[in-house]
């Protein structure tokens, strides 16, 4: 007489259904999930800022994609900062900083960086040491993507542009005198809260 193990049978059936190609989530080349329309689903929040009183510049990023710290934020002392996200082009960071160092204004930096065919899948923020900021959010980044610029900062987000950017851009001041990371931490935390992390 053979004894059946109903739990094992259910587990095997469930495993074969979940592991089937119909349930497998499609991924872009960089590992990010793709939606039904074939668009990557990033959820990234970044900021670039300067403190004119101290002459410091900085950038920070939070996202669900691992290892973005090597690709998204780019900072150069005495020059400014660039954050490149969405369909990230790492070279935008050094190239953008080189242009800023030559005195090119942030809006013109964006125009030069985004002279490619995939500009509508990109998101980039730029700030110089004069506090001038500019950002680009391509139309293929979805309805919940955008940016906001203010005195001495630019913030960019994909997934939530409403309260996350408003809260992050108004949370605390940009003074970096006591701890250059403290105000950036408050803004990143505000973005994380909005993203539900």
C-alpha positions, -999 to 999 in steps of 0.1 A, spaced: 0 0 0 14 34 -10 10 63 13 5 97 -4 20 129 10 -5 156 2 17 184 14 46 173 -8 22 170 -38 9 205 -33 44 219 -29 55 202 -62 24 215 -81 29 250 -67 66 250 -75 60 240 -111 34 267 -116 54 295 -100 86 285 -118 69 283 -152 78 309 -178 44 325 -176 51 335 -139 88 345 -145 92 383 -144 110 398 -174 142 417 -167 162 444 -186 199 439 -193 207 457 -160 185 433 -140 156 457 -135 120 443 -138 102 452 -170 65 460 -171 38 448 -196 49 475 -221 85 465 -220 97 495 -199 121 491 -171 106 497 -136 132 517 -117 125 532 -83 153 556 -77 156 589 -57 187 610 -61 199 645 -52 227 668 -61 235 698 -38 260 725 -30 267 746 1 279 780 -10 290 789 25 315 760 27 322 754 -10 312 718 -7 292 697 -32 276 663 -28 253 637 -43 233 608 -28 211 581 -42 188 554 -30 171 527 -51 161 491 -53 189 482 -78 221 471 -61 255 489 -66 242 522 -79 267 541 -58 293 533 -85 271 545 -113 246 572 -103 263 599 -82 293 619 -95 309 648 -76 340 668 -81 353 693 -55 350 729 -67 329 719 -97 295 704 -87 276 672 -90 258 650 -115 234 621 -110 226 599 -139 198 573 -135 171 553 -152 189 539 -183 221 550 -167 250 561 -187 280 562 -163 300 584 -186 275 612 -182 290 618 -147 326 625 -157 316 642 -190 291 664 -172 316 674 -145 342 682 -172 317 705 -189 309 722 -156 346 727 -149 349 745 -183 321 769 -172 292 754 -192 258 760 -174 239 730 -162 211 733 -188 237 733 -216 255 704 -200 222 684 -202 218 693 -239 252 680 -247 249 648 -226 215 639 -239 224 641 -276 216 604 -280 188 584 -293 178 570 -259 174 604 -241 137 596 -234 147 567 -212 172 587 -191 170 608 -160 199 632 -152 204 660 -126 232 685 -127 243 713 -103 273 737 -105 290 756 -76 270 787 -83 239 767 -73 225 766 -108 207 733 -113 189 715 -142 174 681 -147 160 659 -175 134 632 -171 127 613 -203 91 605 -213 97 567 -212 103 568 -174 66 567 -167 40 589 -151 56 588 -117 90 602 -126 102 638 -123 125 663 -107 125 695 -87 152 722 -85 156 748 -59 182 770 -44 214 749 -44 198 715 -51 182 693 -76 163 661 -67 152 634 -92 128 605 -86 114 576 -106 82 560 -91 70 589 -69 74 625 -79 47 640 -57 52 639 -19 87 624 -21 103 652 -40 83 679 -22 91 665 12 127 657 4 134 692 -11 119 709 19 133 687 47 159 707 66 184 731 52 214 725 29 239 736 55 268 712 55 288 730 82 283 706 110 280 673 91 281 674 53 260 642 51 232 651 76 209 671 53 214 646 25 205 618 49 172 636 58 163 640 22 171 604 13 152 592 43 122 613 32 124 596 -2 127 562 14 96 568 35 76 579 4 88 548 -15 76 526 14 110 512 24 
